[in-house]
Amino acid sequence: MATDYDAPRKTEDDSESIEALKERVPDKLSGSVDVEDADNPSGFELPGADLSDLELDVVVLPAQEDEFTCVNCFLVKHRSQLDHEDAGGPICSECAA
């Protein structure tokens, strides 16, 4: 038996009125404020926040013997990414491309 997949399908569940559907769906235009901020779920500081009392502990290591600093992008890269050295200094393979 062939089935017409383009034909509208009607079941008993489809008989629910539009008013009943509107009651189930929350009104997004209401004035209520959600306690949990969906855009900031884990409490990150937003731009413009006062961070003057915050201390950061960062260990800065000097460039290792198998690393170089590209003179074009100023990133420290491994020697395997060295493309060539010109008069200005070493150039990485990404900048040489």
VOTOR-782669 format. One record per residue: residue number from 1; x, y, z of N, C-alpha, C, CB in turn. Coordinates in steps of 0.02 Angstrom, whole numbers, plus 50000, padded with zeros to 5 digits. Glycine has a CB too. Example, Ala and Ser with C-alpha at 12.3 -4.5 7.8 and 13.67 -1.06 7.14 Angstrom:
VOTOR-782669
+-----+-------+-------+-------+-------+-------+-------+-------+-------+-------+-------+-------+-------+
|   k |    nu |    nv |    nw |   cau |   cav |   caw |    cu |    cv |    cw |   cbu |   cbv |   cbw |
+-----+-------+-------+-------+-------+-------+-------+-------+-------+-------+-------+-------+-------+
|   1 | 50660 | 49716 | 50390 | 50615 | 49775 | 50390 | 50660 | 49835 | 50390 | 50565 | 49776 | 50452 |
|   2 | 50642 | 49888 | 50354 | 50684 | 49947 | 50357 | 50645 | 50002 | 50394 | 50704 | 49970 | 50286 |
+-----+-------+-------+-------+-------+-------+-------+-------+-------+-------+-------+-------+-------+
end
This chain:
VOTOR-782669
+-----+-------+-------+-------+-------+-------+-------+-------+-------+-------+-------+-------+-------+
|   k |    nu |    nv |    nw |   cau |   cav |   caw |    cu |    cv |    cw |   cbu |   cbv |   cbw |
+-----+-------+-------+-------+-------+-------+-------+-------+-------+-------+-------+-------+-------+
|   1 | 50042 | 49941 | 50000 | 50000 | 50000 | 50000 | 50044 | 50062 | 50000 | 49952 | 50000 | 50061 |
|   2 | 50030 | 50107 | 49956 | 50069 | 50169 | 49950 | 50046 | 50219 | 50003 | 50063 | 50199 | 49879 |
|   3 | 50095 | 50256 | 50030 | 50080 | 50307 | 50080 | 50095 | 50376 | 50051 | 50121 | 50295 | 50145 |
|   4 | 50047 | 50420 | 50058 | 50056 | 50488 | 50035 | 50085 | 50529 | 50093 | 49988 | 50519 | 50010 |
|   5 | 50150 | 50542 | 50089 | 50183 | 50577 | 50143 | 50170 | 50652 | 50143 | 50257 | 50565 | 50140 |
|   6 | 50143 | 50678 | 50088 | 50126 | 50749 | 50084 | 50057 | 50764 | 50113 | 50129 | 50772 | 50013 |
|   7 | 50017 | 50714 | 50124 | 49950 | 50725 | 50150 | 49955 | 50744 | 50224 | 49906 | 50661 | 50141 |
|   8 | 49913 | 50791 | 50247 | 49914 | 50809 | 50318 | 49893 | 50751 | 50361 | 49869 | 50870 | 50331 |
|   9 | 49927 | 50743 | 50417 | 49913 | 50689 | 50464 | 49875 | 50718 | 50523 | 49978 | 50653 | 50487 |
|  10 | 49822 | 50686 | 50543 | 49781 | 50710 | 50598 | 49774 | 50654 | 50649 | 49711 | 50734 | 50573 |
|  11 | 49790 | 50670 | 50711 | 49781 | 50622 | 50765 | 49738 | 50655 | 50819 | 49849 | 50598 | 50795 |
|  12 | 49720 | 50617 | 50871 | 49680 | 50645 | 50925 | 49719 | 50699 | 50963 | 49658 | 50590 | 50973 |
|  13 | 49786 | 50695 | 50965 | 49827 | 50744 | 51000 | 49827 | 50811 | 50965 | 49898 | 50718 | 51008 |
|  14 | 49812 | 50812 | 50901 | 49813 | 50874 | 50863 | 49752 | 50917 | 50876 | 49818 | 50859 | 50790 |
|  15 | 49703 | 50892 | 50913 | 49641 | 50928 | 50923 | 49647 | 50980 | 50979 | 49585 | 50879 | 50939 |
|  16 | 49705 | 50988 | 51009 | 49714 | 51036 | 51064 | 49706 | 51107 | 51036 | 49783 | 51027 | 51097 |
|  17 | 49672 | 51149 | 51073 | 49657 | 51216 | 51049 | 49719 | 51262 | 51054 | 49599 | 51246 | 51088 |
|  18 | 49716 | 51316 | 51017 | 49771 | 51365 | 51018 | 49776 | 51397 | 51086 | 49761 | 51419 | 50963 |
|  19 | 49719 | 51408 | 51119 | 49719 | 51439 | 51185 | 49755 | 51394 | 51235 | 49647 | 51452 | 51209 |
|  20 | 49745 | 51329 | 51230 | 49779 | 51283 | 51275 | 49854 | 51282 | 51263 | 49751 | 51211 | 51268 |
|  21 | 49874 | 51289 | 51200 | 49946 | 51292 | 51184 | 49977 | 51356 | 51211 | 49957 | 51287 | 51109 |
|  22 | 49941 | 51412 | 51206 | 49966 | 51475 | 51232 | 49976 | 51474 | 51307 | 49919 | 51532 | 51213 |
|  23 | 49933 | 51437 | 51342 | 49940 | 51433 | 51415 | 50001 | 51392 | 51435 | 49877 | 51401 | 51445 |
|  24 | 50019 | 51343 | 51394 | 50077 | 51301 | 51410 | 50143 | 51336 | 51397 | 50075 | 51237 | 51370 |
|  25 | 50146 | 51379 | 51346 | 50208 | 51413 | 51327 | 50214 | 51477 | 51368 | 50209 | 51429 | 51251 |
|  26 | 50272 | 51489 | 51401 | 50280 | 51550 | 51440 | 50282 | 51611 | 51395 | 50343 | 51547 | 51483 |
|  27 | 50256 | 51665 | 51420 | 50255 | 51728 | 51382 | 50324 | 51760 | 51385 | 50201 | 51776 | 51409 |
|  28 | 50357 | 51765 | 51327 | 50425 | 51792 | 51325 | 50425 | 51868 | 51329 | 50460 | 51770 | 51262 |
|  29 | 50369 | 51899 | 51319 | 50366 | 51972 | 51322 | 50343 | 51997 | 51390 | 50319 | 51997 | 51268 |
|  30 | 50335 | 51953 | 51437 | 50314 | 51975 | 51503 | 50371 | 52012 | 51538 | 50290 | 51916 | 51546 |
|  31 | 50354 | 52049 | 51591 | 50403 | 52089 | 51626 | 50442 | 52051 | 51679 | 50369 | 52147 | 51658 |
|  32 | 50432 | 51987 | 51686 | 50468 | 51949 | 51737 | 50541 | 51940 | 51718 | 50435 | 51881 | 51748 |
|  33 | 50583 | 51943 | 51769 | 50655 | 51937 | 51759 | 50676 | 51868 | 51783 | 50695 | 51993 | 51795 |
|  34 | 50714 | 51833 | 51742 | 50739 | 51767 | 51762 | 50796 | 51775 | 51811 | 50761 | 51726 | 51700 |
|  35 | 50795 | 51737 | 51866 | 50847 | 51742 | 51916 | 50913 | 51718 | 51888 | 50829 | 51702 | 51979 |
|  36 | 50914 | 51665 | 51850 | 50974 | 51638 | 51819 | 50985 | 51673 | 51753 | 50969 | 51560 | 51809 |
|  37 | 51040 | 51707 | 51746 | 51055 | 51743 | 51684 | 51078 | 51693 | 51632 | 51109 | 51798 | 51696 |
|  38 | 51039 | 51685 | 51579 | 51055 | 51636 | 51528 | 51117 | 51655 | 51488 | 50996 | 51627 | 51481 |
|  39 | 51130 | 51720 | 51480 | 51188 | 51742 | 51443 | 51252 | 51737 | 51484 | 51179 | 51813 | 51419 |
|  40 | 51246 | 51731 | 51549 | 51304 | 51730 | 51594 | 51294 | 51675 | 51646 | 51314 | 51799 | 51628 |
|  41 | 51291 | 51610 | 51625 | 51272 | 51557 | 51671 | 51321 | 51543 | 51727 | 51261 | 51495 | 51632 |
|  42 | 51384 | 51553 | 51717 | 51432 | 51535 | 51769 | 51460 | 51596 | 51805 | 51488 | 51495 | 51740 |
|  43 | 51430 | 51654 | 51797 | 51449 | 51712 | 51836 | 51513 | 51746 | 51813 | 51455 | 51693 | 51905 |
|  44 | 51529 | 51746 | 51750 | 51588 | 51782 | 51726 | 51578 | 51857 | 51736 | 51603 | 51766 | 51652 |
|  45 | 51633 | 51892 | 51747 | 51629 | 51964 | 51755 | 51613 | 51995 | 51687 | 51696 | 51992 | 51783 |
|  46 | 51570 | 52043 | 51687 | 51551 | 52076 | 51626 | 51597 | 52134 | 51612 | 51478 | 52099 | 51629 |
|  47 | 51601 | 52157 | 51549 | 51644 | 52214 | 51533 | 51625 | 52275 | 51574 | 51640 | 52230 | 51458 |
|  48 | 51675 | 52312 | 51596 | 51663 | 52371 | 51635 | 51663 | 52358 | 51710 | 51599 | 52402 | 51616 |
|  49 | 51672 | 52295 | 51730 | 51672 | 52279 | 51801 | 51737 | 52301 | 51832 | 51661 | 52203 | 51812 |
|  50 | 51736 | 52318 | 51897 | 51795 | 52340 | 51933 | 51836 | 52280 | 51954 | 51776 | 52383 | 51995 |
|  51 | 51894 | 52271 | 51923 | 51937 | 52214 | 51938 | 52002 | 52237 | 51971 | 51953 | 52175 | 51874 |
|  52 | 52002 | 52297 | 52001 | 52064 | 52325 | 52029 | 52088 | 52285 | 52089 | 52053 | 52397 | 52048 |
|  53 | 52044 | 52250 | 52125 | 52066 | 52213 | 52184 | 52083 | 52140 | 52167 | 52011 | 52214 | 52236 |
|  54 | 52082 | 52122 | 52105 | 52095 | 52053 | 52084 | 52169 | 52043 | 52070 | 52054 | 52035 | 52022 |
|  55 | 52198 | 51991 | 52100 | 52268 | 51975 | 52088 | 52273 | 51913 | 52043 | 52306 | 51963 | 52155 |
|  56 | 52316 | 51917 | 51994 | 52326 | 51861 | 51949 | 52395 | 51833 | 51960 | 52316 | 51882 | 51875 |
|  57 | 52400 | 51767 | 51966 | 52464 | 51734 | 51973 | 52480 | 51699 | 51907 | 52464 | 51683 | 52032 |
|  58 | 52525 | 51728 | 51869 | 52544 | 51700 | 51804 | 52618 | 51689 | 51803 | 52521 | 51748 | 51746 |
|  59 | 52638 | 51629 | 51784 | 52709 | 51614 | 51778 | 52728 | 51622 | 51705 | 52725 | 51541 | 51803 |
|  60 | 52774 | 51668 | 51691 | 52797 | 51681 | 51623 | 52864 | 51647 | 51614 | 52801 | 51757 | 51609 |
|  61 | 52867 | 51602 | 51566 | 52929 | 51566 | 51551 | 52963 | 51599 | 51492 | 52916 | 51491 | 51537 |
|  62 | 53029 | 51604 | 51493 | 53064 | 51630 | 51434 | 53060 | 51580 | 51377 | 53139 | 51647 | 51450 |
|  63 | 53073 | 51604 | 51317 | 53072 | 51559 | 51259 | 53124 | 51504 | 51268 | 53085 | 51598 | 51193 |
|  64 | 53104 | 51443 | 51254 | 53148 | 51385 | 51261 | 53195 | 51381 | 51202 | 53107 | 51321 | 51268 |
|  65 | 53245 | 51336 | 51207 | 53294 | 51330 | 51153 | 53264 | 51304 | 51088 | 53350 | 51285 | 51175 |
|  66 | 53209 | 51266 | 51093 | 53177 | 51239 | 51032 | 53119 | 51283 | 51009 | 53153 | 51168 | 51045 |
|  67 | 53117 | 51347 | 51031 | 53064 | 51393 | 51011 | 53094 | 51456 | 50980 | 53021 | 51410 | 51072 |
|  68 | 53052 | 51491 | 50943 | 53073 | 51555 | 50914 | 53012 | 51602 | 50915 | 53100 | 51546 | 50842 |
|  69 | 53024 | 51665 | 50908 | 52971 | 51715 | 50905 | 52967 | 51741 | 50833 | 52982 | 51774 | 50955 |
|  70 | 52911 | 51731 | 50801 | 52901 | 51753 | 50732 | 52901 | 51830 | 50732 | 52835 | 51725 | 50702 |
|  71 | 52937 | 51859 | 50685 | 52940 | 51932 | 50681 | 52879 | 51962 | 50646 | 53004 | 51953 | 50644 |
|  72 | 52837 | 51920 | 50617 | 52777 | 51944 | 50583 | 52716 | 51944 | 50630 | 52763 | 51902 | 50521 |
|  73 | 52703 | 51887 | 50664 | 52644 | 51882 | 50707 | 52662 | 51888 | 50781 | 52609 | 51816 | 50695 |
|  74 | 52727 | 51888 | 50798 | 52752 | 51895 | 50866 | 52730 | 51839 | 50913 | 52731 | 51961 | 50894 |
|  75 | 52715 | 51780 | 50886 | 52698 | 51723 | 50927 | 52759 | 51680 | 50936 | 52641 | 51683 | 50895 |
|  76 | 52764 | 51649 | 50995 | 52818 | 51602 | 51008 | 52796 | 51535 | 50981 | 52835 | 51598 | 51085 |
|  77 | 52837 | 51507 | 50936 | 52820 | 51445 | 50902 | 52877 | 51395 | 50910 | 52806 | 51457 | 50827 |
|  78 | 52862 | 51332 | 50900 | 52912 | 51279 | 50902 | 52954 | 51281 | 50838 | 52878 | 51209 | 50909 |
|  79 | 53016 | 51260 | 50843 | 53062 | 51262 | 50785 | 53035 | 51223 | 50725 | 53130 | 51233 | 50804 |
|  80 | 52992 | 51174 | 50737 | 52964 | 51137 | 50681 | 52919 | 51180 | 50637 | 52925 | 51076 | 50706 |
|  81 | 52896 | 51238 | 50662 | 52854 | 51283 | 50624 | 52893 | 51340 | 50591 | 52800 | 51312 | 50669 |
|  82 | 52959 | 51337 | 50594 | 53001 | 51387 | 50563 | 53002 | 51377 | 50488 | 53073 | 51385 | 50592 |
|  83 | 52984 | 51428 | 50450 | 52985 | 51424 | 50378 | 53052 | 51448 | 50351 | 52928 | 51466 | 50347 |
|  84 | 53072 | 51508 | 50370 | 53137 | 51534 | 50348 | 53156 | 51593 | 50393 | 53135 | 51556 | 50272 |
|  85 | 53218 | 51613 | 50388 | 53241 | 51672 | 50423 | 53264 | 51722 | 50371 | 53299 | 51656 | 50474 |
|  86 | 53240 | 51783 | 50376 | 53263 | 51835 | 50331 | 53303 | 51887 | 50371 | 53204 | 51869 | 50293 |
|  87 | 53317 | 51943 | 50342 | 53358 | 51994 | 50375 | 53325 | 52019 | 50439 | 53370 | 52053 | 50327 |
|  88 | 53258 | 52019 | 50443 | 53223 | 52042 | 50502 | 53220 | 51992 | 50558 | 53153 | 52062 | 50484 |
|  89 | 53223 | 51927 | 50541 | 53220 | 51874 | 50592 | 53180 | 51815 | 50566 | 53189 | 51901 | 50657 |
|  90 | 53163 | 51770 | 50612 | 53128 | 51708 | 50592 | 53055 | 51721 | 50574 | 53133 | 51657 | 50648 |
|  91 | 53031 | 51684 | 50524 | 52961 | 51687 | 50501 | 52931 | 51618 | 50508 | 52957 | 51713 | 50426 |
|  92 | 52872 | 51614 | 50538 | 52839 | 51549 | 50546 | 52806 | 51528 | 50480 | 52786 | 51552 | 50603 |
|  93 | 52788 | 51464 | 50475 | 52759 | 51438 | 50414 | 52690 | 51467 | 50399 | 52754 | 51362 | 50417 |
|  94 | 52652 | 51486 | 50450 | 52586 | 51516 | 50439 | 52592 | 51585 | 50408 | 52546 | 51519 | 50504 |
|  95 | 52641 | 51625 | 50432 | 52649 | 51692 | 50404 | 52680 | 51690 | 50335 | 52692 | 51734 | 50451 |
|  96 | 52720 | 51639 | 50320 | 52753 | 51634 | 50255 | 52704 | 51612 | 50201 | 52811 | 51585 | 50259 |
|  97 | 52648 | 51582 | 50221 | 52600 | 51557 | 50172 | 52561 | 51612 | 50139 | 52552 | 51511 | 50205 |
+-----+-------+-------+-------+-------+-------+-------+-------+-------+-------+-------+-------+-------+
end
